């Protein structure tokens, strides 16, 4: 499906969507968890070989294919997120830390060169560091995001009373929905959202630790970490801590593909928890 995207008509200069009977679906959202399924299965199929260099290279080749197809769309934020969550799963699955450190050191110069060799990516970094230098251009979105959060105060301006969502803040209903939450519900609302994602991760880890087999353990950990990491990255973007990557806030940002895939992943997580409960009853 990722390859099929490249054959589809471009939308906003990107081939990120597949069209079915008038509906638009983003395969890169499905790719996030499809790769987790593969890594969990592959790493647990032959546990005695998990820590070998061969296992690491085979896993890396599959991850690289996914990332390259997503970069080709182009969707650099999702590709970076996919690489990060894959490395976490490889580490949890038993891959030696020295292999992962070596990969990180070898990719660091490539990543830096990748950021600075294209004007629009370099401009995003400049907008992050110096938004006030171009308040009506590159720094506009970040400034409006901070204005939304700052104007919310402790309790917010009340639900539905946001001003920034009235076309002042770009992507207010998608990637920057957290800023609108901060404006309408204030610090209390934003802390509640962050707490809910922390609880999601905590419950996911508990499900993983008590899962009936190694495959379920690794899959539950991957799903929990993927959703939590995406939420943290989105919130960091809204707060101006990292450059925009195009990642939505799970369960909250507008977007059918993201919502459907995240709900499916959560359903799988609940199924793993249910299997654990059934196994305990049988014993």
C-alpha positions in Angstrom: 0.0 0.0 0.0 2.9 2.3 0.7 4.2 1.8 -2.9 0.6 2.3 -4.2 0.7 5.8 -2.7 3.3 6.9 -5.2 0.9 6.1 -8.1 -1.9 8.1 -6.6 -2.6 11.8 -7.3 -0.6 14.2 -5.1 -2.4 16.2 -2.4 -0.5 19.2 -1.1 2.6 18.1 -3.1 2.7 14.7 -1.3 1.7 11.2 -2.3 0.6 10.1 1.2 -2.9 8.8 0.5 -4.7 5.9 -1.2 -8.2 6.5 -2.6 -10.9 3.9 -2.3 -14.4 4.8 -3.7 -14.1 8.4 -2.7 -12.5 7.7 0.7 -8.9 8.7 1.5 -6.7 6.5 3.6 -3.1 7.1 4.7 -1.1 3.8 4.6 1.8 5.2 6.6 -0.5 5.1 9.7 -1.1 1.4 9.2 2.6 0.9 8.5 3.5 2.0 12.0 1.8 -1.0 13.6 2.3 -3.4 10.8 6.0 -3.1 11.3 5.5 -3.7 15.1 3.7 -6.9 14.3 6.6 -8.1 12.1 9.3 -7.2 14.6 7.5 -8.8 17.5 7.0 -12.0 15.5 10.5 -12.1 14.1 12.3 -11.4 17.4 10.3 -14.0 19.3 10.3 -16.8 16.7 13.9 -17.8 17.4 14.8 -16.3 20.8 18.2 -18.0 20.9 19.3 -15.9 17.9 17.8 -12.6 19.0 21.1 -11.1 20.0 23.0 -12.0 16.9 24.2 -9.5 14.3 22.3 -11.4 11.6 19.0 -10.8 13.3 19.8 -7.2 13.8 20.6 -6.7 10.1 17.5 -8.5 8.8 15.3 -6.4 11.1 17.1 -3.3 10.0 16.6 -4.1 6.3 12.8 -4.4 6.8 12.7 -1.2 8.8 14.7 0.6 6.2 12.3 -0.5 3.4 9.3 0.8 5.3 11.1 4.1 6.1 12.4 4.6 2.5 8.9 4.1 1.1 7.5 6.7 3.5 10.3 9.1 2.8 9.5 8.8 -0.9 5.9 10.0 -0.3 7.4 12.3 1.3 6.6 12.0 5.0 9.8 12.5 6.9 8.2 12.9 10.3 6.5 9.5 10.1 9.6 7.9 8.8 11.6 9.3 11.8 9.0 8.1 14.2 8.9 4.7 12.7 12.7 4.4 13.0 12.6 5.5 16.7 9.9 3.1 17.7 11.5 0.2 15.8 14.8 0.8 17.6 13.0 0.7 20.9 11.3 -2.6 20.1 14.6 -4.1 18.9 16.2 -3.1 22.2 13.3 -4.5 24.2 13.3 -7.7 22.1 16.9 -8.4 23.0 19.1 -6.8 20.3 22.5 -5.9 21.8 22.7 -2.2 22.8 26.1 -1.9 21.2 24.5 -2.6 17.8 21.9 0.1 18.3 24.6 2.7 19.5 26.7 1.9 16.5 23.7 2.4 14.2 22.9 5.7 15.9 26.5 7.0 15.6 26.6 6.1 11.9 23.3 7.7 11.1 23.9 10.9 13.0 26.0 12.7 10.3 23.5 11.6 7.6 20.6 12.9 9.7 22.4 16.3 10.3 23.1 16.6 6.5 19.6 15.7 5.7 18.3 18.5 7.9 20.4 21.3 6.5 20.7 20.4 2.8 17.1 21.5 2.0 15.8 25.0 2.5 12.4 24.2 3.9 13.7 21.7 6.5 16.4 24.1 7.5 13.8 26.9 7.7 11.7 24.8 10.1 14.7 24.6 12.5 15.3 28.3 12.3 11.6 28.9 12.9 11.8 26.7 16.0 14.9 28.5 17.4 14.0 32.1 16.3 10.2 32.3 15.6 10.2 36.1 16.3 12.6 36.7 13.4 9.8 36.1 10.9 6.5 36.3 12.9 4.3 36.5 9.8 6.1 33.8 7.9 8.1 30.8 9.1 7.5 31.6 12.8 3.8 32.3 12.5 2.4 28.9 13.4 4.6 28.4 16.5 3.8 31.9 17.7 0.1 31.4 17.3 0.4 28.0 19.1 2.1 29.6 22.1 -0.5 32.4 22.1 -3.3 29.9 22.3 -1.7 28.0 25.2 -0.7 31.2 27.0 -4.2 32.8 26.7 -5.8 29.7 28.3 -4.2 30.3 31.7 -5.0 27.8 34.5 -8.7 27.0 33.7 -9.0 28.1 30.0 -11.4 30.4 28.2 -14.2 27.7 28.3 -14.9 24.8 26.0 -15.7 26.0 22.5 -14.6 29.6 23.1 -11.2 29.4 21.4 -10.2 32.3 19.3 -7.1 30.8 17.7 -9.1 28.0 16.1 -10.9 30.6 14.0 -8.2 30.3 11.2 -5.5 32.1 13.2 -3.6 28.9 14.1 -2.9 26.7 11.1 -3.8 23.0 11.5 -5.7 23.8 14.7 -7.9 20.8 14.3 -5.1 18.3 13.4 -1.5 18.6 14.4 -2.0 21.6 16.7 -5.1 20.5 18.5 -3.2 20.4 21.8 -2.8 24.2 21.6 -6.6 24.6 21.3 -7.0 22.3 24.3 -4.7 24.5 26.2 -6.6 27.6 25.2 -10.1 26.2 26.0 -9.3 24.1 29.1 -6.1 25.7 30.3 -3.2 24.2 32.2 -5.6 21.9 34.0 -6.9 20.4 30.7 -3.5 19.9 29.2 -2.1 18.2 32.3 -5.2 16.0 32.2 -4.4 14.9 28.6 -0.8 14.3 29.4 -1.7 12.3 32.5 -4.1 10.1 30.4 -1.4 9.2 28.0 1.0 8.4 30.9 -1.7 6.1 32.3 -2.1 4.5 28.9 1.6 3.7 28.8 1.6 2.4 32.4 -1.4 0.1 31.8 0.2 -1.0 28.5 3.4 -1.9 30.3 1.5 -3.9 32.9 -0.4 -5.8 30.2 3.0 -6.5 28.5 4.6 -7.8 31.7 1.7 -10.1 32.4 1.1 -11.2 28.8 0.8 -15.0 28.2 3.8 -15.3 25.8 6.8 -13.4 24.5 5.1 -12.4 21.3 2.2 -10.8 23.1 4.6 -9.1 25.6 6.6 -7.5 22.8 3.6 -6.5 20.8 1.8 -4.9 23.8 5.0 -3.0 24.7 5.3 -1.8 21.1 1.7 -0.6 20.8 1.9 1.2 24.2 5.2 2.9 23.4 4.2 3.9 19.9 1.0 5.7 21.0 2.7 7.3 23.9 5.8 8.4 21.9 3.6 9.9 19.2 1.6 11.9 21.8 4.8 13.2 23.4 6.2 14.2 20.0 3.0 16.0 19.0 2.9 17.9 22.3 6.6 18.8 22.1 5.9 20.2 18.6 3.0 22.4 19.9 5.2 23.7 22.7 8.1 24.5 20.4 10.5 21.9 21.7 11.0 20.1 18.4 10.4 21.0 14.7 7.0 20.1 13.2 6.9 16.5 11.9 3.2 16.2 10.8 2.4 13.6 13.6 -1.2 13.9 14.9 -2.2 13.7 18.6 -3.5 10.1 19.0 -7.3 9.7 19.5 -7.8 13.5 19.5 -6.5 15.1 16.2 -8.9 15.0 13.3 -8.0 12.2 10.8 -9.8 9.0 10.0 -6.7 6.9 9.2 -4.9 7.8 12.5 -8.0 7.3 14.6 -9.0 3.9 13.0 -5.5 2.5 13.3 -5.0 3.7 16.9 -8.4 2.2 17.9 -7.4 -1.1 16.2 -4.1 -1.2 18.0 -5.8 -0.4 21.4 -8.3 -3.2 20.7 -5.4 -5.6 20.2 -3.9 -4.4 23.4 -7.2 -5.1 25.2 -7.3 -8.6 23.6 -3.9 -9.4 25.0 -5.1 -8.3 28.4 -8.2 -10.5 28.0 -6.2 -13.5 27.0 -4.1 -13.1 30.1 -7.3 -13.1 32.3 -8.6 -16.2 30.5 -5.3 -18.0 31.0 -5.4 -17.2 34.7 -9.0 -18.5 35.1 -8.1 -21.8 33.4 -5.2 -22.4 35.8 
